[in-house]
Amino acid sequence: MIPKLTRGGAELQLSQLARHQATDGHTVAVWSMTASPEMRTDLETNDPPVELVVAASLTPLAIVRWYWRLRRRSRDVDVLHSWMYHAFVLSIAARRIRSGPAHVWGVRRTDPISVGLSRRTRFVVRTAAFLSRRVSVGLLCCSAAAMHRHTEFGFRGRRQAVAYNAVSTPLFGDDAVEPAERPRGPVVGVLSRWSEDKGIDVVIEAWSLAHPQLPADVELVLAGPGLDGANADLAVLIERHGVCDANVRLVGPTSSPARFHAGLDLLVSPSRTEGFPNVVAEAMAAGVPVVATDVGGTAEVLGRNDLRPTGLLVPSERADLLAAAIIELITDPARGRRLGEAGRNRIGAEFSIERTAASTEAFYRRLRRALGRNT
């Protein structure tokens, strides 16, 4: 269950997991109040298809009818897996406490409360924490950092575990996508969205420090929702840091992350908070070296304790250190290539959909046993 099914990191993970579970022989239904045509196609054209149950409209009556259908169906469900805070709160009453399905809540963020959340969402988060202490749920987290922070905040689960996101490495192989049109010099890329959480202001400041020390043909490309010329706040930020003429290109949303990564020499992730940074994992899968802030599960993806490093980590909010890391890898392309190759190998070995699905199913079974359900 998820409130809305559109193209986003958590939503794409849900779709990938549901499709794999259906192919693996499980009966899977996805309940969402809305769904984009693209996500509908992903689920309904799967072989076998995944059932998608969407509200007839967003009117109060249609949503109530959709919700009561879910409550009636809960008697035939073994596991109810809700994604995101709103779905967790909404799905609590949909299950039957004593005989209903095992209730799994997917923790998709590291920090329950962060600067980019609205007041309404903060209330939902606190409500979710309160409910998790009073009903038997399992917390399945996207990173160890997310599990630790939510436990500190007051979330509780009958069982808790980590299941990392899956990265479809074949989508990012050298022969799977056409190379993006390349400018004449190296390209530093940010693939994100306009949000305070994502630290776009930090990377702009870092670029103002790094650009004077880089070759004149190095370009910074910002891609994602809100990262385009129509964003007046972004334009002010660029002007304030004096990088209007510093090879900064705004391309806005991209329908092909694989194509975007194929055109990069370096990916930068300047976020203030992350759960599991999909964009970092996807860049690694493409063999692109990464500079990222050490937030949430980012270090777990890069492999902080591995003997072979796969990228550079810098503290959050430190534009000076982010700039230094960008300079370091752009001016030493051989090292960047080594990091990129190590990252590709790590993603292929550690973050497959088979591994994620197996971890998820094992958690379902452990939770059902703990609740006295048949496995």
Buried (B, 14 or more C-beta within 10 A) or exposed (E): BBBBBEBBBBBBBBBBBBBBBBBEEBEBBBBBBBBBEBBBEBBEEBEEEBBBBBBEEEEEEBBEBBBEBBBEBBEEBBBBBBBBBBBBBBBBBBBEEEEBBBBBBBBBBBBBBBEBBEEEBBEBBBBBBEBBEEEBBBBBBBBBBBBEBBBEBEBBBBBBBBBBBBBBBEBBBEEEBEEBEEBEBBBBBBBBBBBEBBBBBBBBBBBBBBBEEBEEEBBBBBBBBBBBEEBEEBBEBBEEBEBEEBBBBBBBEBEEBBBBBBBBBBBBBBBBBBBBBBBBBBBBBBBBBBBBBBBBBBBBBBBEEEEEBBBBBBEBBBBEBBBBBBBBBBBEBEBBBBBBBBBBBBBBEBBBBEBBBBBBBEBBBBBBEBBEBEE
